[in-house]
């Protein structure tokens, strides 16, 4: 059996922090565009393969980070303990 590597990635800034205090009322905010671009850099720094798993919380920011990072990779994603296969653009909601 090979080595096991465990990497923790945290989501970045959400849009709810851009214009406080009013923006703090946004429920389940998405990532800022700048952070989406940063999440794309994860693909080079921490490339994923079909043998990898991503375990992610069900908030929009963490889901967006996982989707951007794993785009075009057939790795497994687990959200709240459910195996979801792979994210696809047509499945986003």
PyMOL Python script that loads the backbone (N, CA, C, O; Angstrom):
from pymol import cmd

cmd.read_pdbstr("""\
ATOM      1  N   UNK A   1       0.848  -1.180   0.000  1.00  0.00           N
ATOM      2  CA  UNK A   1       0.000   0.000   0.000  1.00  0.00           C
ATOM      3  C   UNK A   1       0.890   1.238   0.000  1.00  0.00           C
ATOM      4  O   UNK A   1       1.904   1.280   0.697  1.00  0.00           O
ATOM      5  N   UNK A   2       0.515   2.229  -0.771  1.00  0.00           N
ATOM      6  CA  UNK A   2       1.311   3.449  -0.899  1.00  0.00           C
ATOM      7  C   UNK A   2       1.103   4.404   0.261  1.00  0.00           C
ATOM      8  O   UNK A   2       0.303   4.159   1.165  1.00  0.00           O
ATOM      9  N   UNK A   3       1.840   5.487   0.209  1.00  0.00           N
ATOM     10  CA  UNK A   3       1.724   6.519   1.228  1.00  0.00           C
ATOM     11  C   UNK A   3       0.374   7.218   1.139  1.00  0.00           C
ATOM     12  O   UNK A   3      -0.234   7.288   0.071  1.00  0.00           O
ATOM     13  N   UNK A   4      -0.076   7.722   2.249  1.00  0.00           N
ATOM     14  CA  UNK A   4      -1.309   8.495   2.315  1.00  0.00           C
ATOM     15  C   UNK A   4      -0.935   9.944   2.578  1.00  0.00           C
ATOM     16  O   UNK A   4      -0.264  10.239   3.567  1.00  0.00           O
ATOM     17  N   UNK A   5      -1.353  10.838   1.720  1.00  0.00           N
ATOM     18  CA  UNK A   5      -1.130  12.270   1.913  1.00  0.00           C
ATOM     19  C   UNK A   5      -2.469  12.923   2.204  1.00  0.00           C
ATOM     20  O   UNK A   5      -3.454  12.680   1.507  1.00  0.00           O
ATOM     21  N   UNK A   6      -2.497  13.736   3.217  1.00  0.00           N
ATOM     22  CA  UNK A   6      -3.703  14.440   3.608  1.00  0.00           C
ATOM     23  C   UNK A   6      -3.431  15.930   3.484  1.00  0.00           C
ATOM     24  O   UNK A   6      -2.509  16.448   4.114  1.00  0.00           O
ATOM     25  N   UNK A   7      -4.227  16.622   2.677  1.00  0.00           N
ATOM     26  CA  UNK A   7      -4.047  18.049   2.438  1.00  0.00           C
ATOM     27  C   UNK A   7      -5.329  18.770   2.829  1.00  0.00           C
ATOM     28  O   UNK A   7      -6.417  18.360   2.424  1.00  0.00           O
ATOM     29  N   UNK A   8      -5.214  19.828   3.604  1.00  0.00           N
ATOM     30  CA  UNK A   8      -6.368  20.633   3.989  1.00  0.00           C
ATOM     31  C   UNK A   8      -6.349  21.927   3.186  1.00  0.00           C
ATOM     32  O   UNK A   8      -5.351  22.647   3.174  1.00  0.00           O
ATOM     33  N   UNK A   9      -7.449  22.212   2.524  1.00  0.00           N
ATOM     34  CA  UNK A   9      -7.621  23.447   1.758  1.00  0.00           C
ATOM     35  C   UNK A   9      -8.843  24.156   2.331  1.00  0.00           C
ATOM     36  O   UNK A   9      -9.897  23.546   2.508  1.00  0.00           O
ATOM     37  N   UNK A  10      -8.700  25.407   2.610  1.00  0.00           N
ATOM     38  CA  UNK A  10      -9.830  26.186   3.117  1.00  0.00           C
ATOM     39  C   UNK A  10     -10.326  27.108   2.011  1.00  0.00           C
ATOM     40  O   UNK A  10      -9.544  27.604   1.199  1.00  0.00           O
ATOM     41  N   UNK A  11     -11.618  27.326   1.992  1.00  0.00           N
ATOM     42  CA  UNK A  11     -12.168  28.270   1.005  1.00  0.00           C
ATOM     43  C   UNK A  11     -11.635  29.664   1.289  1.00  0.00           C
ATOM     44  O   UNK A  11     -11.145  29.943   2.384  1.00  0.00           O
ATOM     45  N   UNK A  12     -11.733  30.523   0.305  1.00  0.00           N
ATOM     46  CA  UNK A  12     -11.264  31.893   0.452  1.00  0.00           C
ATOM     47  C   UNK A  12     -12.386  32.858   0.770  1.00  0.00           C
ATOM     48  O   UNK A  12     -13.447  32.469   1.257  1.00  0.00           O
ATOM     49  N   UNK A  13     -12.134  34.110   0.490  1.00  0.00           N
ATOM     50  CA  UNK A  13     -13.053  35.206   0.801  1.00  0.00           C
ATOM     51  C   UNK A  13     -14.380  35.052   0.077  1.00  0.00           C
ATOM     52  O   UNK A  13     -14.433  34.762  -1.119  1.00  0.00           O
ATOM     53  N   UNK A  14     -15.434  35.251   0.826  1.00  0.00           N
ATOM     54  CA  UNK A  14     -16.776  35.250   0.253  1.00  0.00           C
ATOM     55  C   UNK A  14     -17.238  36.658  -0.043  1.00  0.00           C
ATOM     56  O   UNK A  14     -16.723  37.626   0.515  1.00  0.00           O
ATOM     57  N   UNK A  15     -18.220  36.764  -0.929  1.00  0.00           N
ATOM     58  CA  UNK A  15     -18.712  38.088  -1.310  1.00  0.00           C
ATOM     59  C   UNK A  15     -19.363  38.828  -0.147  1.00  0.00           C
ATOM     60  O   UNK A  15     -19.516  40.048  -0.193  1.00  0.00           O
ATOM     61  N   UNK A  16     -19.744  38.100   0.886  1.00  0.00           N
ATOM     62  CA  UNK A  16     -20.390  38.737   2.031  1.00  0.00           C
ATOM     63  C   UNK A  16     -19.441  39.625   2.829  1.00  0.00           C
ATOM     64  O   UNK A  16     -19.891  40.369   3.700  1.00  0.00           O
ATOM     65  N   UNK A  17     -18.143  39.566   2.556  1.00  0.00           N
ATOM     66  CA  UNK A  17     -17.184  40.393   3.291  1.00  0.00           C
ATOM     67  C   UNK A  17     -16.779  41.653   2.524  1.00  0.00           C
ATOM     68  O   UNK A  17     -15.954  42.432   3.002  1.00  0.00           O
ATOM     69  N   UNK A  18     -17.347  41.851   1.352  1.00  0.00           N
ATOM     70  CA  UNK A  18     -16.919  42.958   0.508  1.00  0.00           C
ATOM     71  C   UNK A  18     -17.499  44.312   0.890  1.00  0.00           C
ATOM     72  O   UNK A  18     -16.861  45.339   0.658  1.00  0.00           O
ATOM     73  N   UNK A  19     -18.682  44.336   1.462  1.00  0.00           N
ATOM     74  CA  UNK A  19     -19.330  45.607   1.760  1.00  0.00           C
ATOM     75  C   UNK A  19     -20.070  45.543   3.098  1.00  0.00           C
ATOM     76  O   UNK A  19     -21.290  45.702   3.141  1.00  0.00           O
ATOM     77  N   UNK A  20     -19.326  45.307   4.201  1.00  0.00           N
ATOM     78  CA  UNK A  20     -20.005  45.209   5.491  1.00  0.00           C
ATOM     79  C   UNK A  20     -20.529  46.573   5.929  1.00  0.00           C
ATOM     80  O   UNK A  20     -19.990  47.584   5.479  1.00  0.00           O
ATOM     81  N   UNK A  21     -21.517  46.656   6.752  1.00  0.00           N
ATOM     82  CA  UNK A  21     -22.178  45.537   7.415  1.00  0.00           C
ATOM     83  C   UNK A  21     -23.322  44.927   6.602  1.00  0.00           C
ATOM     84  O   UNK A  21     -23.755  43.814   6.900  1.00  0.00           O
ATOM     85  N   UNK A  22     -23.818  45.633   5.584  1.00  0.00           N
ATOM     86  CA  UNK A  22     -24.966  45.122   4.831  1.00  0.00           C
ATOM     87  C   UNK A  22     -24.691  43.773   4.164  1.00  0.00           C
ATOM     88  O   UNK A  22     -25.558  42.899   4.154  1.00  0.00           O
ATOM     89  N   UNK A  23     -23.499  43.603   3.613  1.00  0.00           N
ATOM     90  CA  UNK A  23     -23.203  42.367   2.895  1.00  0.00           C
ATOM     91  C   UNK A  23     -23.102  41.155   3.824  1.00  0.00           C
ATOM     92  O   UNK A  23     -23.176  40.015   3.364  1.00  0.00           O
ATOM     93  N   UNK A  24     -22.935  41.390   5.111  1.00  0.00           N
ATOM     94  CA  UNK A  24     -22.841  40.274   6.057  1.00  0.00           C
ATOM     95  C   UNK A  24     -24.157  39.527   6.206  1.00  0.00           C
ATOM     96  O   UNK A  24     -24.201  38.454   6.808  1.00  0.00           O
ATOM     97  N   UNK A  25     -25.209  40.080   5.668  1.00  0.00           N
ATOM     98  CA  UNK A  25     -26.533  39.438   5.730  1.00  0.00           C
ATOM     99  C   UNK A  25     -26.756  38.427   4.600  1.00  0.00           C
ATOM    100  O   UNK A  25     -27.769  37.727   4.593  1.00  0.00           O
ATOM    101  N   UNK A  26     -25.844  38.346   3.669  1.00  0.00           N
ATOM    102  CA  UNK A  26     -25.994  37.411   2.545  1.00  0.00           C
ATOM    103  C   UNK A  26     -25.904  35.985   3.073  1.00  0.00           C
ATOM    104  O   UNK A  26     -24.930  35.617   3.730  1.00  0.00           O
ATOM    105  N   UNK A  27     -26.921  35.190   2.783  1.00  0.00           N
ATOM    106  CA  UNK A  27     -26.928  33.803   3.224  1.00  0.00           C
ATOM    107  C   UNK A  27     -26.207  32.928   2.210  1.00  0.00           C
ATOM    108  O   UNK A  27     -26.416  33.058   1.004  1.00  0.00           O
ATOM    109  N   UNK A  28     -25.372  32.053   2.699  1.00  0.00           N
ATOM    110  CA  UNK A  28     -24.603  31.109   1.884  1.00  0.00           C
ATOM    111  C   UNK A  28     -23.912  31.810   0.715  1.00  0.00           C
ATOM    112  O   UNK A  28     -24.172  31.484  -0.443  1.00  0.00           O
ATOM    113  N   UNK A  29     -23.037  32.767   1.008  1.00  0.00           N
ATOM    114  CA  UNK A  29     -22.399  33.577  -0.031  1.00  0.00           C
ATOM    115  C   UNK A  29     -21.432  32.777  -0.899  1.00  0.00           C
ATOM    116  O   UNK A  29     -20.872  31.768  -0.470  1.00  0.00           O
ATOM    117  N   UNK A  30     -21.254  33.244  -2.109  1.00  0.00           N
ATOM    118  CA  UNK A  30     -20.301  32.613  -3.027  1.00  0.00           C
ATOM    119  C   UNK A  30     -18.923  33.249  -2.852  1.00  0.00           C
ATOM    120  O   UNK A  30     -18.753  34.217  -2.110  1.00  0.00           O
ATOM    121  N   UNK A  31     -17.948  32.678  -3.555  1.00  0.00           N
ATOM    122  CA  UNK A  31     -16.588  33.201  -3.531  1.00  0.00           C
ATOM    123  C   UNK A  31     -16.488  34.473  -4.367  1.00  0.00           C
ATOM    124  O   UNK A  31     -17.280  34.688  -5.284  1.00  0.00           O
ATOM    125  N   UNK A  32     -15.515  35.306  -4.043  1.00  0.00           N
ATOM    126  CA  UNK A  32     -15.222  36.457  -4.889  1.00  0.00           C
ATOM    127  C   UNK A  32     -14.518  35.966  -6.151  1.00  0.00           C
ATOM    128  O   UNK A  32     -13.964  34.867  -6.165  1.00  0.00           O
ATOM    129  N   UNK A  33     -14.537  36.759  -7.193  1.00  0.00           N
ATOM    130  CA  UNK A  33     -13.885  36.365  -8.447  1.00  0.00           C
ATOM    131  C   UNK A  33     -12.382  36.180  -8.243  1.00  0.00           C
ATOM    132  O   UNK A  33     -11.781  35.280  -8.830  1.00  0.00           O
ATOM    133  N   UNK A  34     -11.779  37.025  -7.417  1.00  0.00           N
ATOM    134  CA  UNK A  34     -10.346  36.902  -7.142  1.00  0.00           C
ATOM    135  C   UNK A  34     -10.028  35.535  -6.537  1.00  0.00           C
ATOM    136  O   UNK A  34      -9.041  34.904  -6.915  1.00  0.00           O
ATOM    137  N   UNK A  35     -10.842  35.084  -5.621  1.00  0.00           N
ATOM    138  CA  UNK A  35     -10.613  33.799  -4.960  1.00  0.00           C
ATOM    139  C   UNK A  35     -10.875  32.639  -5.918  1.00  0.00           C
ATOM    140  O   UNK A  35     -10.214  31.605  -5.823  1.00  0.00           O
ATOM    141  N   UNK A  36     -11.814  32.792  -6.824  1.00  0.00           N
ATOM    142  CA  UNK A  36     -12.032  31.751  -7.837  1.00  0.00           C
ATOM    143  C   UNK A  36     -10.771  31.580  -8.668  1.00  0.00           C
ATOM    144  O   UNK A  36     -10.377  30.455  -8.976  1.00  0.00           O
ATOM    145  N   UNK A  37     -10.139  32.684  -9.033  1.00  0.00           N
ATOM    146  CA  UNK A  37      -8.883  32.609  -9.788  1.00  0.00           C
ATOM    147  C   UNK A  37      -7.786  31.947  -8.948  1.00  0.00           C
ATOM    148  O   UNK A  37      -6.985  31.172  -9.470  1.00  0.00           O
ATOM    149  N   UNK A  38      -7.752  32.251  -7.664  1.00  0.00           N
ATOM    150  CA  UNK A  38      -6.770  31.613  -6.784  1.00  0.00           C
ATOM    151  C   UNK A  38      -7.028  30.111  -6.677  1.00  0.00           C
ATOM    152  O   UNK A  38      -6.086  29.320  -6.633  1.00  0.00           O
ATOM    153  N   UNK A  39      -8.288  29.720  -6.636  1.00  0.00           N
ATOM    154  CA  UNK A  39      -8.630  28.293  -6.547  1.00  0.00           C
ATOM    155  C   UNK A  39      -8.155  27.538  -7.795  1.00  0.00           C
ATOM    156  O   UNK A  39      -7.817  26.357  -7.717  1.00  0.00           O
ATOM    157  N   UNK A  40      -8.132  28.213  -8.929  1.00  0.00           N
ATOM    158  CA  UNK A  40      -7.627  27.582 -10.154  1.00  0.00           C
ATOM    159  C   UNK A  40      -6.145  27.241 -10.027  1.00  0.00           C
ATOM    160  O   UNK A  40      -5.670  26.277 -10.627  1.00  0.00           O
ATOM    161  N   UNK A  41      -5.419  28.036  -9.244  1.00  0.00           N
ATOM    162  CA  UNK A  41      -3.993  27.774  -9.035  1.00  0.00           C
ATOM    163  C   UNK A  41      -3.762  26.476  -8.253  1.00  0.00           C
ATOM    164  O   UNK A  41      -2.687  25.882  -8.336  1.00  0.00           O
ATOM    165  N   UNK A  42      -4.766  26.041  -7.499  1.00  0.00           N
ATOM    166  CA  UNK A  42      -4.638  24.785  -6.757  1.00  0.00           C
ATOM    167  C   UNK A  42      -4.386  23.606  -7.696  1.00  0.00           C
ATOM    168  O   UNK A  42      -3.700  22.652  -7.330  1.00  0.00           O
ATOM    169  N   UNK A  43      -4.937  23.674  -8.894  1.00  0.00           N
ATOM    170  CA  UNK A  43      -4.747  22.574  -9.860  1.00  0.00           C
ATOM    171  C   UNK A  43      -3.279  22.339 -10.155  1.00  0.00           C
ATOM    172  O   UNK A  43      -2.858  21.199 -10.347  1.00  0.00           O
ATOM    173  N   UNK A  44      -2.494  23.410 -10.194  1.00  0.00           N
ATOM    174  CA  UNK A  44      -1.048  23.260 -10.452  1.00  0.00           C
ATOM    175  C   UNK A  44      -0.289  22.902  -9.179  1.00  0.00           C
ATOM    176  O   UNK A  44       0.618  22.070  -9.204  1.00  0.00           O
ATOM    177  N   UNK A  45      -0.659  23.528  -8.075  1.00  0.00           N
ATOM    178  CA  UNK A  45       0.048  23.292  -6.810  1.00  0.00           C
ATOM    179  C   UNK A  45      -0.258  21.910  -6.233  1.00  0.00           C
ATOM    180  O   UNK A  45       0.627  21.241  -5.699  1.00  0.00           O
ATOM    181  N   UNK A  46      -1.504  21.495  -6.343  1.00  0.00           N
ATOM    182  CA  UNK A  46      -1.957  20.218  -5.793  1.00  0.00           C
ATOM    183  C   UNK A  46      -2.805  19.492  -6.834  1.00  0.00           C
ATOM    184  O   UNK A  46      -4.024  19.407  -6.684  1.00  0.00           O
ATOM    185  N   UNK A  47      -2.179  18.969  -7.886  1.00  0.00           N
ATOM    186  CA  UNK A  47      -2.954  18.299  -8.927  1.00  0.00           C
ATOM    187  C   UNK A  47      -3.660  17.056  -8.387  1.00  0.00           C
ATOM    188  O   UNK A  47      -3.107  16.316  -7.573  1.00  0.00           O
ATOM    189  N   UNK A  48      -4.877  16.844  -8.850  1.00  0.00           N
ATOM    190  CA  UNK A  48      -5.692  15.713  -8.427  1.00  0.00           C
ATOM    191  C   UNK A  48      -5.718  14.638  -9.505  1.00  0.00           C
ATOM    192  O   UNK A  48      -5.521  14.914 -10.688  1.00  0.00           O
ATOM    193  N   UNK A  49      -5.965  13.412  -9.073  1.00  0.00           N
ATOM    194  CA  UNK A  49      -6.120  12.302 -10.011  1.00  0.00           C
ATOM    195  C   UNK A  49      -7.390  11.539  -9.652  1.00  0.00           C
ATOM    196  O   UNK A  49      -8.049  11.848  -8.660  1.00  0.00           O
ATOM    197  N   UNK A  50      -7.722  10.556 -10.454  1.00  0.00           N
ATOM    198  CA  UNK A  50      -8.915   9.743 -10.194  1.00  0.00           C
ATOM    199  C   UNK A  50      -8.798   8.931  -8.903  1.00  0.00           C
ATOM    200  O   UNK A  50      -9.801   8.407  -8.417  1.00  0.00           O
ATOM    201  N   UNK A  51      -7.614   8.819  -8.351  1.00  0.00           N
ATOM    202  CA  UNK A  51      -7.409   8.084  -7.102  1.00  0.00           C
ATOM    203  C   UNK A  51      -7.605   8.951  -5.867  1.00  0.00           C
ATOM    204  O   UNK A  51      -7.555   8.446  -4.745  1.00  0.00           O
ATOM    205  N   UNK A  52      -7.825  10.239  -6.054  1.00  0.00           N
ATOM    206  CA  UNK A  52      -7.958  11.171  -4.937  1.00  0.00           C
ATOM    207  C   UNK A  52      -9.410  11.316  -4.498  1.00  0.00           C
ATOM    208  O   UNK A  52     -10.342  11.047  -5.257  1.00  0.00           O
ATOM    209  N   UNK A  53      -9.574  11.748  -3.250  1.00  0.00           N
ATOM    210  CA  UNK A  53     -10.876  12.067  -2.665  1.00  0.00           C
ATOM    211  C   UNK A  53     -10.844  13.518  -2.215  1.00  0.00           C
ATOM    212  O   UNK A  53      -9.824  14.011  -1.734  1.00  0.00           O
ATOM    213  N   UNK A  54     -11.970  14.190  -2.378  1.00  0.00           N
ATOM    214  CA  UNK A  54     -12.153  15.517  -1.779  1.00  0.00           C
ATOM    215  C   UNK A  54     -13.316  15.383  -0.811  1.00  0.00           C
ATOM    216  O   UNK A  54     -14.400  14.936  -1.186  1.00  0.00           O
ATOM    217  N   UNK A  55     -13.084  15.771   0.431  1.00  0.00           N
ATOM    218  CA  UNK A  55     -14.147  15.782   1.438  1.00  0.00           C
ATOM    219  C   UNK A  55     -14.423  17.245   1.747  1.00  0.00           C
ATOM    220  O   UNK A  55     -13.526  17.986   2.149  1.00  0.00           O
ATOM    221  N   UNK A  56     -15.664  17.652   1.558  1.00  0.00           N
ATOM    222  CA  UNK A  56     -15.986  19.071   1.614  1.00  0.00           C
ATOM    223  C   UNK A  56     -17.285  19.299   2.381  1.00  0.00           C
ATOM    224  O   UNK A  56     -18.203  18.480   2.330  1.00  0.00           O
ATOM    225  N   UNK A  57     -17.348  20.424   3.090  1.00  0.00           N
ATOM    226  CA  UNK A  57     -18.588  20.792   3.772  1.00  0.00           C
ATOM    227  C   UNK A  57     -19.583  21.315   2.738  1.00  0.00           C
ATOM    228  O   UNK A  57     -19.189  21.669   1.627  1.00  0.00           O
ATOM    229  N   UNK A  58     -20.856  21.368   3.088  1.00  0.00           N
ATOM    230  CA  UNK A  58     -21.881  21.709   2.097  1.00  0.00           C
ATOM    231  C   UNK A  58     -22.133  23.200   1.880  1.00  0.00           C
ATOM    232  O   UNK A  58     -23.175  23.556   1.332  1.00  0.00           O
ATOM    233  N   UNK A  59     -21.236  24.072   2.282  1.00  0.00           N
ATOM    234  CA  UNK A  59     -21.462  25.490   2.030  1.00  0.00           C
ATOM    235  C   UNK A  59     -21.073  25.841   0.590  1.00  0.00           C
ATOM    236  O   UNK A  59     -20.223  25.188  -0.015  1.00  0.00           O
ATOM    237  N   UNK A  60     -21.698  26.861   0.070  1.00  0.00           N
ATOM    238  CA  UNK A  60     -21.450  27.265  -1.316  1.00  0.00           C
ATOM    239  C   UNK A  60     -19.971  27.542  -1.580  1.00  0.00           C
ATOM    240  O   UNK A  60     -19.436  27.120  -2.606  1.00  0.00           O
ATOM    241  N   UNK A  61     -19.308  28.248  -0.665  1.00  0.00           N
ATOM    242  CA  UNK A  61     -17.888  28.590  -0.870  1.00  0.00           C
ATOM    243  C   UNK A  61     -17.012  27.349  -0.951  1.00  0.00           C
ATOM    244  O   UNK A  61     -16.126  27.278  -1.802  1.00  0.00           O
ATOM    245  N   UNK A  62     -17.242  26.376  -0.087  1.00  0.00           N
ATOM    246  CA  UNK A  62     -16.411  25.174  -0.135  1.00  0.00           C
ATOM    247  C   UNK A  62     -16.742  24.325  -1.348  1.00  0.00           C
ATOM    248  O   UNK A  62     -15.849  23.714  -1.934  1.00  0.00           O
ATOM    249  N   UNK A  63     -18.005  24.275  -1.733  1.00  0.00           N
ATOM    250  CA  UNK A  63     -18.384  23.548  -2.946  1.00  0.00           C
ATOM    251  C   UNK A  63     -17.765  24.193  -4.179  1.00  0.00           C
ATOM    252  O   UNK A  63     -17.269  23.494  -5.063  1.00  0.00           O
ATOM    253  N   UNK A  64     -17.789  25.518  -4.243  1.00  0.00           N
ATOM    254  CA  UNK A  64     -17.174  26.216  -5.372  1.00  0.00           C
ATOM    255  C   UNK A  64     -15.673  25.946  -5.434  1.00  0.00           C
ATOM    256  O   UNK A  64     -15.128  25.691  -6.508  1.00  0.00           O
ATOM    257  N   UNK A  65     -15.012  26.001  -4.291  1.00  0.00           N
ATOM    258  CA  UNK A  65     -13.575  25.741  -4.260  1.00  0.00           C
ATOM    259  C   UNK A  65     -13.281  24.333  -4.755  1.00  0.00           C
ATOM    260  O   UNK A  65     -12.375  24.142  -5.566  1.00  0.00           O
ATOM    261  N   UNK A  66     -14.034  23.345  -4.280  1.00  0.00           N
ATOM    262  CA  UNK A  66     -13.828  21.955  -4.709  1.00  0.00           C
ATOM    263  C   UNK A  66     -14.090  21.800  -6.198  1.00  0.00           C
ATOM    264  O   UNK A  66     -13.341  21.107  -6.886  1.00  0.00           O
ATOM    265  N   UNK A  67     -15.141  22.434  -6.705  1.00  0.00           N
ATOM    266  CA  UNK A  67     -15.476  22.319  -8.118  1.00  0.00           C
ATOM    267  C   UNK A  67     -14.378  22.927  -8.993  1.00  0.00           C
ATOM    268  O   UNK A  67     -13.962  22.319  -9.979  1.00  0.00           O
ATOM    269  N   UNK A  68     -13.915  24.113  -8.636  1.00  0.00           N
ATOM    270  CA  UNK A  68     -12.868  24.774  -9.420  1.00  0.00           C
ATOM    271  C   UNK A  68     -11.583  23.960  -9.381  1.00  0.00           C
ATOM    272  O   UNK A  68     -10.947  23.752 -10.415  1.00  0.00           O
ATOM    273  N   UNK A  69     -11.198  23.499  -8.198  1.00  0.00           N
ATOM    274  CA  UNK A  69      -9.963  22.735  -8.028  1.00  0.00           C
ATOM    275  C   UNK A  69      -9.994  21.427  -8.802  1.00  0.00           C
ATOM    276  O   UNK A  69      -8.992  21.035  -9.400  1.00  0.00           O
ATOM    277  N   UNK A  70     -11.126  20.757  -8.796  1.00  0.00           N
ATOM    278  CA  UNK A  70     -11.205  19.427  -9.391  1.00  0.00           C
ATOM    279  C   UNK A  70     -11.767  19.418 -10.808  1.00  0.00           C
ATOM    280  O   UNK A  70     -12.020  18.349 -11.365  1.00  0.00           O
ATOM    281  N   UNK A  71     -11.961  20.572 -11.385  1.00  0.00           N
ATOM    282  CA  UNK A  71     -12.519  20.654 -12.736  1.00  0.00           C
ATOM    283  C   UNK A  71     -11.744  19.757 -13.697  1.00  0.00           C
ATOM    284  O   UNK A  71     -10.514  19.799 -13.728  1.00  0.00           O
ATOM    285  N   UNK A  72     -12.447  18.956 -14.474  1.00  0.00           N
ATOM    286  CA  UNK A  72     -11.868  18.020 -15.450  1.00  0.00           C
ATOM    287  C   UNK A  72     -11.062  16.897 -14.803  1.00  0.00           C
ATOM    288  O   UNK A  72     -10.218  16.293 -15.466  1.00  0.00           O
ATOM    289  N   UNK A  73     -11.298  16.607 -13.538  1.00  0.00           N
ATOM    290  CA  UNK A  73     -10.637  15.501 -12.855  1.00  0.00           C
ATOM    291  C   UNK A  73     -11.701  14.530 -12.362  1.00  0.00           C
ATOM    292  O   UNK A  73     -12.698  14.947 -11.772  1.00  0.00           O
ATOM    293  N   UNK A  74     -11.501  13.282 -12.592  1.00  0.00           N
ATOM    294  CA  UNK A  74     -12.468  12.262 -12.183  1.00  0.00           C
ATOM    295  C   UNK A  74     -12.200  11.751 -10.768  1.00  0.00           C
ATOM    296  O   UNK A  74     -12.254  10.546 -10.526  1.00  0.00           O
ATOM    297  N   UNK A  75     -11.913  12.653  -9.840  1.00  0.00           N
ATOM    298  CA  UNK A  75     -11.714  12.239  -8.451  1.00  0.00           C
ATOM    299  C   UNK A  75     -13.073  12.144  -7.754  1.00  0.00           C
ATOM    300  O   UNK A  75     -14.078  12.645  -8.256  1.00  0.00           O
ATOM    301  N   UNK A  76     -13.084  11.507  -6.617  1.00  0.00           N
ATOM    302  CA  UNK A  76     -14.323  11.339  -5.857  1.00  0.00           C
ATOM    303  C   UNK A  76     -14.522  12.525  -4.925  1.00  0.00           C
ATOM    304  O   UNK A  76     -13.570  13.042  -4.340  1.00  0.00           O
ATOM    305  N   UNK A  77     -15.775  12.943  -4.798  1.00  0.00           N
ATOM    306  CA  UNK A  77     -16.124  14.031  -3.892  1.00  0.00           C
ATOM    307  C   UNK A  77     -17.104  13.509  -2.863  1.00  0.00           C
ATOM    308  O   UNK A  77     -18.043  12.790  -3.204  1.00  0.00           O
ATOM    309  N   UNK A  78     -16.895  13.862  -1.615  1.00  0.00           N
ATOM    310  CA  UNK A  78     -17.800  13.468  -0.543  1.00  0.00           C
ATOM    311  C   UNK A  78     -18.253  14.743   0.153  1.00  0.00           C
ATOM    312  O   UNK A  78     -17.442  15.540   0.624  1.00  0.00           O
ATOM    313  N   UNK A  79     -19.578  14.915   0.205  1.00  0.00           N
ATOM    314  CA  UNK A  79     -20.167  16.081   0.863  1.00  0.00           C
ATOM    315  C   UNK A  79     -21.122  15.566   1.928  1.00  0.00           C
ATOM    316  O   UNK A  79     -22.041  14.806   1.622  1.00  0.00           O
ATOM    317  N   UNK A  80     -20.917  15.969   3.160  1.00  0.00           N
ATOM    318  CA  UNK A  80     -21.740  15.530   4.289  1.00  0.00           C
ATOM    319  C   UNK A  80     -21.881  14.013   4.337  1.00  0.00           C
ATOM    320  O   UNK A  80     -22.934  13.498   4.716  1.00  0.00           O
ATOM    321  N   UNK A  81     -20.844  13.308   3.962  1.00  0.00           N
ATOM    322  CA  UNK A  81     -20.866  11.859   4.059  1.00  0.00           C
ATOM    323  C   UNK A  81     -21.485  11.139   2.882  1.00  0.00           C
ATOM    324  O   UNK A  81     -21.512   9.908   2.877  1.00  0.00           O
ATOM    325  N   UNK A  82     -21.986  11.851   1.881  1.00  0.00           N
ATOM    326  CA  UNK A  82     -22.580  11.220   0.710  1.00  0.00           C
ATOM    327  C   UNK A  82     -21.594  11.232  -0.434  1.00  0.00           C
ATOM    328  O   UNK A  82     -20.988  12.264  -0.725  1.00  0.00           O
ATOM    329  N   UNK A  83     -21.427  10.096  -1.085  1.00  0.00           N
ATOM    330  CA  UNK A  83     -20.551  10.012  -2.254  1.00  0.00           C
ATOM    331  C   UNK A  83     -21.327  10.548  -3.451  1.00  0.00           C
ATOM    332  O   UNK A  83     -22.388  10.025  -3.793  1.00  0.00           O
ATOM    333  N   UNK A  84     -20.802  11.587  -4.086  1.00  0.00           N
ATOM    334  CA  UNK A  84     -21.522  12.237  -5.173  1.00  0.00           C
ATOM    335  C   UNK A  84     -20.915  11.980  -6.543  1.00  0.00           C
ATOM    336  O   UNK A  84     -21.353  12.581  -7.524  1.00  0.00           O
ATOM    337  N   UNK A  85     -19.935  11.119  -6.638  1.00  0.00           N
ATOM    338  CA  UNK A  85     -19.292  10.943  -7.934  1.00  0.00           C
ATOM    339  C   UNK A  85     -18.549  12.212  -8.282  1.00  0.00           C
ATOM    340  O   UNK A  85     -17.829  12.752  -7.443  1.00  0.00           O
ATOM    341  N   UNK A  86     -18.705  12.691  -9.478  1.00  0.00           N
ATOM    342  CA  UNK A  86     -17.992  13.898  -9.911  1.00  0.00           C
ATOM    343  C   UNK A  86     -18.971  15.027 -10.160  1.00  0.00           C
ATOM    344  O   UNK A  86     -20.096  14.815 -10.613  1.00  0.00           O
ATOM    345  N   UNK A  87     -18.518  16.225  -9.856  1.00  0.00           N
ATOM    346  CA  UNK A  87     -19.302  17.410 -10.181  1.00  0.00           C
ATOM    347  C   UNK A  87     -19.290  17.602 -11.686  1.00  0.00           C
ATOM    348  O   UNK A  87     -18.278  17.349 -12.339  1.00  0.00           O
ATOM    349  N   UNK A  88     -20.362  18.030 -12.216  1.00  0.00           N
ATOM    350  CA  UNK A  88     -20.461  18.385 -13.626  1.00  0.00           C
ATOM    351  C   UNK A  88     -21.161  19.731 -13.697  1.00  0.00           C
ATOM    352  O   UNK A  88     -22.036  20.022 -12.882  1.00  0.00           O
ATOM    353  N   UNK A  89     -20.788  20.540 -14.649  1.00  0.00           N
ATOM    354  CA  UNK A  89     -21.401  21.871 -14.765  1.00  0.00           C
ATOM    355  C   UNK A  89     -22.910  21.771 -14.882  1.00  0.00           C
ATOM    356  O   UNK A  89     -23.628  22.597 -14.319  1.00  0.00           O
ATOM    357  N   UNK A  90     -23.406  20.770 -15.607  1.00  0.00           N
ATOM    358  CA  UNK A  90     -24.843  20.653 -15.791  1.00  0.00           C
ATOM    359  C   UNK A  90     -25.566  20.204 -14.510  1.00  0.00           C
ATOM    360  O   UNK A  90     -26.791  20.296 -14.437  1.00  0.00           O
ATOM    361  N   UNK A  91     -24.831  19.724 -13.506  1.00  0.00           N
ATOM    362  CA  UNK A  91     -25.440  19.288 -12.260  1.00  0.00           C
ATOM    363  C   UNK A  91     -25.470  20.386 -11.207  1.00  0.00           C
ATOM    364  O   UNK A  91     -26.126  20.235 -10.176  1.00  0.00           O
ATOM    365  N   UNK A  92     -24.779  21.471 -11.447  1.00  0.00           N
ATOM    366  CA  UNK A  92     -24.762  22.550 -10.448  1.00  0.00           C
ATOM    367  C   UNK A  92     -26.132  23.159 -10.348  1.00  0.00           C
ATOM    368  O   UNK A  92     -26.870  23.230 -11.331  1.00  0.00           O
ATOM    369  N   UNK A  93     -26.471  23.599  -9.153  1.00  0.00           N
ATOM    370  CA  UNK A  93     -27.788  24.162  -9.014  1.00  0.00           C
ATOM    371  C   UNK A  93     -27.864  25.301  -8.175  1.00  0.00           C
ATOM    372  O   UNK A  93     -28.945  25.859  -7.989  1.00  0.00           O
TER     373      UNK A  93
END
""", "prot")
cmd.dss("prot")
cmd.show_as("cartoon", "prot")
cmd.util.cbc("prot")
cmd.orient("prot")
